[in-house]
Amino acid sequence: MLLMINVDDISGELVPHAIDSLMKQGAKSVHVVPAITKKGRPEFIFFIDAPEDRTDDLARYVTSELGTLGVKVIKHDHIYVPYHMTSILVECPGAGLAEPLTVHAKCFDSKESSAPYVKAEFDDLRAALDVLIQADQLITFTTLKSLVELVALSGCQSTVGGVTARPESVE
């Protein structure tokens, strides 16, 4: 189920709190879009993807926390895109790392008519980047993400700026 609410009288500072609370209460995902409503007033439109058995509780939460007067419930079909996870090991010879860092990537299983697509996991990238920065390795988040995704797509080891990434199964 997709819950949609419009709220035009909250501070933007409440939005991250609401997203976190909705996720903890069982929402599958939450998207918030800033918009302009009548009389030029700013508002936020919340899209909350929720299992059917959680819609009532989530609707009560947004009513009490965000002060909305109504919740639209949209029944929708979800087209599942199959994928598998792969592990990429990130190393930095000479940086004193005890063991390689692991970054997971989603590899979307494509049909012959579509191009392959890979997406590195954000939390893994951020954790690896924090360790690399602590080890005085100069690499940006964007570069590390590109390196991991290239290795996931190609299945081959690659190095950028002293940081090496390889598929977990390749030694």
C-alpha positions as CSV (number, residue, x, y, z in Angstrom):
1,M,0.0,0.0,0.0
2,L,1.1,3.5,-0.6
3,L,0.2,6.2,1.9
4,M,0.3,9.8,0.7
5,I,0.0,12.8,2.9
6,N,0.3,16.5,2.4
7,V,1.6,18.6,5.3
8,D,2.0,22.4,5.0
9,D,2.6,23.5,8.5
10,I,5.7,21.6,9.7
11,S,9.4,22.6,9.8
12,G,11.8,20.9,7.5
13,E,13.7,19.8,10.6
14,L,10.9,17.4,11.5
15,V,11.1,15.6,8.2
16,P,14.2,13.4,9.0
17,H,12.7,12.5,12.3
18,A,9.4,11.5,10.7
19,I,11.2,9.4,8.0
20,D,13.3,7.5,10.7
21,S,10.2,6.9,12.9
22,L,8.1,5.6,9.9
23,M,10.9,3.2,8.9
24,K,11.2,1.9,12.5
25,Q,7.4,1.4,12.6
26,G,7.4,-0.8,9.5
27,A,7.4,1.3,6.4
28,K,9.3,-0.3,3.5
29,S,10.4,3.1,2.2
30,V,9.5,6.8,2.7
31,H,10.0,9.6,0.2
32,V,9.3,13.2,1.0
33,V,8.9,15.8,-1.8
34,P,8.9,19.6,-1.1
35,A,6.1,21.3,-3.0
36,I,4.2,24.6,-3.2
37,T,0.5,24.7,-2.4
38,K,-2.2,27.3,-2.6
39,K,-1.3,30.8,-1.7
40,G,2.4,30.0,-2.4
41,R,2.7,28.0,0.9
42,P,5.5,25.4,1.1
43,E,4.4,21.9,1.9
44,F,5.9,18.4,2.1
45,I,4.3,15.4,0.3
46,F,5.1,12.1,2.0
47,F,4.9,8.9,0.1
48,I,5.0,5.9,2.5
49,D,5.3,2.4,1.1
50,A,3.8,0.1,3.7
51,P,2.7,-3.4,4.2
52,E,-1.1,-3.6,4.3
53,D,-1.0,-4.7,8.0
54,R,0.9,-1.6,9.0
55,T,-1.2,1.1,7.2
56,D,-3.5,1.9,10.2
57,D,-0.7,2.3,12.6
58,L,1.4,4.4,10.2
59,A,-1.7,6.6,9.4
60,R,-2.2,7.2,13.1
61,Y,1.4,8.1,13.6
62,V,1.4,10.7,10.8
63,T,-1.8,12.1,12.0
64,S,-0.5,12.6,15.5
65,E,3.1,13.6,14.7
66,L,2.7,15.6,11.6
67,G,-0.8,16.9,12.2
68,T,-2.2,15.9,8.8
69,L,-6.0,15.7,8.6
70,G,-6.2,12.9,6.1
71,V,-4.2,10.1,4.6
72,K,-4.7,8.9,1.0
73,V,-4.3,5.1,0.6
74,I,-3.2,4.0,-2.9
75,K,-3.3,0.3,-3.8
76,H,-0.5,-0.3,-6.2
77,D,1.3,-3.1,-7.9
78,H,5.1,-3.4,-7.5
79,I,7.2,-4.7,-10.3
80,Y,10.0,-6.6,-8.7
81,V,13.4,-6.4,-10.4
82,P,15.5,-9.4,-9.6
83,Y,19.0,-8.9,-8.3
84,H,21.7,-10.7,-6.5
85,M,24.3,-9.3,-4.0
86,T,28.0,-9.5,-4.7
87,S,30.9,-8.6,-2.3
88,I,33.8,-6.5,-3.4
89,L,36.9,-6.3,-1.3
90,V,38.6,-2.9,-1.0
91,E,42.3,-2.8,0.0
92,C,44.9,-0.2,0.3
93,P,48.4,-1.7,0.3
94,G,50.7,0.3,2.6
95,A,47.9,1.9,4.5
96,G,48.2,-0.5,7.4
97,L,44.7,-2.1,7.1
98,A,44.5,-5.4,8.9
99,E,42.1,-6.9,6.3
100,P,40.2,-5.9,3.2
101,L,37.1,-3.8,3.6
102,T,33.9,-5.4,2.2
103,V,31.4,-3.4,0.1
104,H,28.3,-5.1,-1.1
105,A,26.7,-4.3,-4.4
106,K,23.3,-5.1,-5.9
107,C,23.7,-6.6,-9.4
108,F,20.4,-6.3,-11.2
109,D,19.7,-9.4,-13.2
110,S,18.8,-8.1,-16.7
111,K,17.2,-9.7,-19.6
112,E,19.2,-9.6,-22.8
113,S,17.3,-6.5,-24.0
114,S,18.6,-4.3,-21.1
115,A,22.0,-3.2,-20.1
116,P,23.5,-4.6,-16.9
117,Y,23.2,-2.4,-13.8
118,V,25.1,-2.4,-10.5
119,K,24.5,-0.3,-7.4
120,A,27.0,-0.3,-4.5
121,E,25.4,-0.2,-1.0
122,F,25.6,3.3,0.5
123,D,26.2,2.3,4.1
124,D,29.1,0.0,3.1
125,L,30.6,2.7,1.0
126,R,30.4,5.2,3.8
127,A,32.0,2.8,6.3
128,A,34.8,1.9,3.9
129,L,35.4,5.5,3.1
130,D,35.7,6.4,6.8
131,V,38.4,3.7,7.3
132,L,40.3,4.8,4.2
133,I,40.2,8.5,5.3
134,Q,41.5,7.4,8.8
135,A,44.3,5.7,6.9
136,D,45.1,9.0,5.1
137,Q,43.9,7.7,1.7
138,L,42.7,10.5,-0.5
139,I,39.6,9.1,-2.4
140,T,36.2,10.6,-2.8
141,F,32.9,8.9,-2.1
142,T,32.1,9.2,-5.8
143,T,35.4,7.6,-6.9
144,L,35.1,4.8,-4.4
145,K,31.5,4.1,-5.6
146,S,32.6,4.1,-9.2
147,L,35.5,1.7,-8.5
148,V,33.4,-0.8,-6.6
149,E,30.7,-0.7,-9.3
150,L,33.2,-1.2,-12.1
151,V,34.6,-4.2,-10.3
152,A,31.2,-5.6,-9.7
153,L,30.3,-5.2,-13.4
154,S,33.6,-6.4,-14.8
155,G,34.5,-9.1,-12.3
156,C,38.1,-7.9,-12.6
157,Q,40.4,-6.2,-10.1
158,S,40.9,-2.5,-10.5
159,T,43.0,0.2,-8.8
160,V,42.4,4.0,-8.4
161,G,44.8,6.2,-6.5
162,G,46.3,3.4,-4.5
163,V,43.0,1.9,-3.6
164,T,42.4,-1.6,-5.0
165,A,39.0,-3.3,-5.3
166,R,38.5,-7.0,-6.4
167,P,35.6,-9.4,-6.4
168,E,35.6,-11.4,-3.2
169,S,36.1,-14.7,-5.0
170,V,39.3,-13.6,-6.8
171,E,42.5,-13.8,-4.9
